[in-house]
């Protein structure tokens, strides 16, 4: 699988990464996660992204592929107490959460720790950033980053203290393409994209019951892209390739509990960047139709 240099870090990341939310929230078994991630690693994937608040995700990853730790870069996120006695976004919560994540993941360090979508006001206070920097100085993480969108993400990029940005980019979520990604490129930040296929929301014939998907479904109804009228496989491939064609994107994380999904996704990625005319058509349509409140979604 193609790899890209992750900003100014020394990481060479696969363009396709694994997002660990779904396996945690769906209560996947260790055996299934071992098969899922094992096939993904065998296909050339080398980025695994999770978070302290993704239910059992960290434990599952640690138990399933901890023995292959040298084969992948491990990203996690912190900030939500998720069972700790201290409040969200307290410096003590950051420190305790990181220590808990390392224990769950069965490792002495992770490659990147992101602050998990805290507000602009929290970032401006500075104490959570300081807690993250202390974790880096202590060798618990190699690099630090911010995960989020909008003005908070812009502040994080412009602060100059972060090595990495995790943000939403897809055919239904393009705010970051102009708001944050150009400045992240200028500063040499690594960029990992979440929700890169917009949850394939267009494959639902009517409004999905899952409220997490609904905003994208509504946007895509208005955008009415030609690509969403293709068959499921070809439309998903085009959407994923669009995201990976966006300048400044290094890797895109897709979450799944489907044991065959990563071999399928790897084949899509192997088709290469989206053709320039198709990429520009999607961008033009977004600029024509997108509403002011179509901001980046967590």
N, C-alpha and C positions, 0 to 999 in steps of 0.2 A: 504494500500500500504506500502511496505517496506520503512523504513527510515534508514538513515545513519547519524552519527555524522559528522558535517561539520568542519573537521579539528580540530583546537584547540578552535573554537568558542563554544558557548552554543546552537547553532542551531542544531536541529534534522530535517534534510530535507528529503522529499520524494524523492525516486530515479528518479521520473519523474517530471519534472517541465514544466512550460508554458513559451514559448517565445513570446513576444508581438509585434514583427516586422510586421507580416502579417496582423494582425487586423488593425494596423495603416495605412499601405501603401495601403491596399485594401479598406479603408474607411468603415469598418464594423459599424453596428448600435449599439447603446448602448444595445438595447433589445437582439440582437444576442450575444453580448459579455457577457451579464448577463447570458444567457442560457448556453453558452459555458463554461465560467469559473465557473458558479454555478455547472454544472454537473462534472467538473473537481475537484472542491473542495469536492463535495459529494463523489467522487471516491477515495479521500485520498490524492490528490495532495496538496502540501503546499508551493510551490515555484513559484512565478510569477516574470519573468525577463523582463525588458523593457529598453528603452533608451530615452534620450531627443530628439534624432534625428529620432525617429520612427513615424514621422507624428503625428497622433492623438492618438497614443497608450496610452500614460500616462493618458490623459483625459478620454479615454474610460474605462480603468481599474479603475480609481478613481470613475467614475460615476456608473460603473456596479457592482463592488464588494467592494466599500469603506465601506459599512455597515457591511461587513464580515472581516474587517481588522485584527481582532484577530486570524483568522483561517489560515493565510498564512504569509510567509516571502516575503518581497518585495525587489527586487533588481532593481536598475536602473543604467544607465551609463551616463557619462558626458564628456565634452571636446569640442565637435563640437558646434559652435556658434548657428547654427540652428535658425537664426532670431535675435539673440542678436547683439548689435552694436560693440562689441569687437571681436577680432580675435579668431579663433580656438586656443585652448591650451594656452590662456592667463589666468593667475590666476584669473583675474576679471571675465572671462568667466566661469571658473569652479564654482566660488561662486554664480554668478547670475543663472547659469544653475541649480545648486542644489536647490536654492530657488524656481525657476520656477517649477522644477519637483515636489517638495513637494506640491506646490499649485495645480498643475494639478492633482496629485494623491490624493489630499484631505487628507493628513496625515501630522503629525508633524515630522515624521522621517521615514527613510527606514532602512532595516536591513543591506544591503550592497550597497555601491556605488563603481562602477568600473570606472577607467579611460578608455575611449572608444578607444582602439587601437591606441594610440598615438605612435610616433616613438621612437626609442632608443634615439635619440638626445634630444627629448623633455623630456624623463624620466631623462636623465643624467643632465639636467639643474636643476632639483629639485624643481622649484617653483610650478609646478602643483601638485606635491606630497604634498608639504607644504600646499597648498590650501585645498587639500582633508583631510589632517590631522586636519586642523582647523575646517572643517565641522564636523568631528568626535568629536572633543573636544567640539564643541558647541551643540552636541546632535542631529545633523541633520541625522546622520547615526551611526549605531552601529559598523559597520566594514567597512574597505576600501579594494579595490582590483584593479587589472589590468585585462583588457579584451584585449586579443590579442594573437599573436603567434610568433614563431621564436626568434630571438635574443633579441628583445624588451621584450618578455615574460620571457626569461631566465634572463635578467637583473632585471626585476621586482621581480622574485622569489628570486634571489640571494641577492637583496638589504635588505631583511629582514624586510621591512616596511609594507608589505601588508599581510592582513589576508586571501585574496581570490584571486583565479585565474580563469578567464573564458577563455576557449581556445577550439580550434576545435579538435575533435577526432572522427573518424569513420572508416569504412572499407576502405575508399579512402583517408584518411588524418590521418597518424599515426606518423608524426614527433614528436609530443609532448610526445608520449609514452616513448621515450628515452631522448628527449632533456630537458623537463621541469617537467614532472610529478614525476619522482623519487626525484628530489630536492624539489618539493612542498610537497611531503609526508614527507621528512626529516624535513622540517620546520613547519609541522603541518598546512599547508594551506588548506582551503576548496577549492574544485575544482568543478566548474560547467562547463559542456561541451555543446558547441553550435554545431549545425548541426550534431547531433548524428546519423542520418540515411543517411548522405551524400545526402540529398535532394531526396532520392529514385531515383537517377539519372538513374539507370539501368532499370527502368520501361519504359523509353523512347526508342522506337525502333530505332530512329535515333537522330542525334545531336539536342538537344533542342534549341529552339529559345531564351530561357532565358539564357543570357550570364552568369548569376550567377551560373547556374548549369553546364555549359559546361565543366569546368576543371575536375569535378568529373566524368562526363560521359566519357570523354576521358581516364581518369585513369582506370576506371572500365572496359572499353573495353580491355585494356592491362592486367589487373589483372585477368579477366575472372574467377571469383570465382564460385564455384559450387552453393553457396547459391543464387546467383543472377539468377539462372536458375529455381528456385522454383516459385510457384505462388506468387502473389503480397503480400498477407497477411503473408505467411510463410517467405518470403525473408526479408520483412521489420522487422518482429519480430526477425529474426536471426541477422540482422544488428544492431538493437537497443540493443539486449542482448549482442552482442559483445562489444559495447561501454561501457555498464554498468558492464562488466566483467573486464575491464582494471583496474589494480591496481591504486588506488589513486583517482578514479572518485567517486564523491559523488552523484551528480545529473545531469541529462541530460535534457536540455530544448528543447521541440519540439514546433514549431510555426504552428498554423493552424487556419483557420476560419470555419472548418467543425464542426458542432455542435455535432457530435457523436464521433469525433476522440479520445477524451481522455478516454472514456470508452473502446474503442477498444485498445488503447495503454496500458491502465492499465492491460488489460487481457494479452497482450504480455509480459509485465514486470513480471507478476505473474508467468510466466513459469520459472523464475529464471535465474541464470547465464548460459552462454553458456557452453556446455560440454568442458572439457579441451582439448580434441583432436581437436575439431573443432576450438576452439580459437587459438590454436597453429598452425593449418593449415593456418588460415588467416594471422597470423603474419609471418609465413615462406614465404608465397606467396608474401606478401608485401616486405620483405627483398630481395627476388629474382628479383622482377620486378620494384620496385620504382626507379624513376629517381632522380638525385640530386636536380632538381628544383621542386620536388613534396613537397613543403613546406606547412605549415599550412595556410589555407585560412580563411579570415575574413567572 
